Amino acid sequence: MVKIAIDAMGGDHGPEVSLEGADRALDRQPDIEYLIFGQEAVCRPLIDKFPRLKAKSELRHCDVAIRMDEKPSQALRRGRYTSSMWKAIEAVKLKEADAAVSAGNTGALMAMSKFCLRTMANVERPAIAGIWPTKRGESIVLDIGATIGADSQQLLDFSLMGGAMARALFEVRKPTVGLLNVGVEEVKGQEEVKEAGRLLREANLDTLEYYG
């Protein structure tokens, strides 16, 4: 059984889409259970439309919903400890849920995740990861939206996080990691990328293989 916390109030289209998506997910994984965080007056009638979802979920009321146009700092000031987004993330921290899902404000989600869950030791900032199909299966790509520009140490951190995610999801003992650059030649690209490549080569890690 997997328990997922949902920020029902997040997203451009609100709880209607998030809750319908949660119900549809039961088609693929009927063993999922949900902790749903949101405004009860809004969410309860929507949950009642999906008997299967209703039977597999617990609704917890939250007054505060994070808006899509809020800056991360503003969202933290207004919604820390009280918003549906924060409460969904906090459920993971408290081990009440295995994962948290939100379609809401990306910047706010990253900021709240960092403050609530913290990052791995020596990792400065979180990253957004995506799973992309390839000719050989699937690859994890990061960062895809949390960082405008990363320095060499942060690129190294992203490599370590991507490797850890690949081991957990794909059960690969030693994942291959590559840096996206403007060309295969080591002299090309920004200094941050070239320096990250040097750091990965010199690290000689047992947990991942640097491709280039």
Residue pairs with C-beta under 8 A, 6 or more apart in sequence:
1 31
1 32
1 33
2 29
2 31
2 32
2 33
2 98
2 99
3 32
3 33
3 34
3 35
3 96
3 97
3 98
4 22
4 32
4 33
4 34
4 35
4 97
4 98
4 99
4 100
4 101
5 34
5 35
5 36
5 37
5 87
5 88
5 89
5 91
5 92
5 96
5 97
5 99
5 100
5 101
6 18
6 19
6 22
6 34
6 35
6 36
6 37
6 38
6 88
6 100
6 101
6 102
7 18
7 37
7 38
7 84
7 85
7 87
7 88
7 100
7 101
7 102
7 103
7 104
8 14
8 15
8 18
8 19
8 36
8 37
8 38
8 43
8 84
9 15
9 37
9 38
9 39
9 42
9 62
9 65
9 66
9 83
9 84
9 85
9 104
10 18
10 65
10 66
10 84
10 85
10 102
10 103
10 104
10 105
10 109
11 17
11 18
11 68
11 102
11 103
11 104
12 68
12 103
14 42
15 38
15 42
15 43
15 46
16 46
17 103
18 101
18 103
19 36
19 43
19 46
19 47
19 50
19 53
20 50
22 34
22 36
22 53
22 57
22 101
23 50
23 52
23 53
25 32
26 32
26 52
26 53
26 56
32 56
33 56
33 57
34 53
34 56
34 57
34 58
35 57
35 58
35 60
35 88
35 91
35 96
35 97
36 43
36 47
36 57
36 58
36 59
36 60
37 60
37 62
37 84
37 85
37 87
37 88
37 91
38 59
38 61
38 62
38 65
38 84
39 61
39 62
39 63
39 65
39 84
40 59
40 61
43 59
44 59
47 53
47 54
47 57
47 59
48 54
60 87
62 82
62 83
62 84
62 87
63 82
64 78
64 79
64 82
64 83
64 84
65 83
65 84
66 75
66 78
66 79
66 83
66 84
66 85
66 104
66 105
66 108
67 75
67 105
68 104
68 105
69 105
70 78
70 105
70 108
71 107
72 105
72 107
72 108
72 110
72 111
73 111
75 83
75 85
75 105
75 107
75 108
75 111
75 112
76 108
76 111
76 112
76 115
79 85
79 86
79 108
79 112
80 86
80 112
80 115
83 112
85 102
85 104
85 105
85 108
85 109
85 112
86 112
86 116
88 97
88 100
88 101
88 102
89 100
89 109
89 112
89 113
89 116
89 117
90 116
91 97
91 100
92 98
92 99
92 100
92 117
93 116
93 117
102 109
106 128
106 145
106 146
110 126
110 128
110 146
113 126
114 125
114 126
119 125
119 126
120 160
120 161
122 157
123 157
123 160
123 161
124 153
124 154
124 157
125 146
125 147
125 154
125 157
126 146
127 142
127 143
127 146
127 147
127 157
127 158
127 161
127 162
128 142
128 143
128 144
128 145
128 146
129 140
129 141
129 142
129 143
129 144
129 161
129 162
129 165
130 140
130 141
130 142
130 144
131 138
131 139
131 140
131 141
131 169
132 138
132 139
132 140
132 141
137 170
138 170
140 162
140 165
140 166
140 169
141 162
142 158
142 161
142 162
143 150
143 158
147 154
149 192
150 158
150 192
151 192
152 191
152 192
152 193
152 195
152 196
152 198
152 199
153 196
153 199
155 179
155 192
155 193
155 196
156 196
156 199
156 200
156 203
159 177
159 179
159 196
159 200
159 208
159 210
160 205
160 207
160 208
162 175
162 177
163 175
163 177
163 205
163 207
163 208
164 207
166 172
166 175
167 173
167 175
167 207
174 206
174 207
174 208
174 209
175 208
175 209
176 208
176 209
176 210
176 211
177 200
177 208
177 209
177 210
177 211
178 210
178 211
178 212
179 193
179 196
179 197
179 200
179 212
181 188
181 189
181 193
182 188
182 189
183 189
184 212
186 194
186 197
186 212
187 194
197 210
197 212
200 210
201 210
203 210
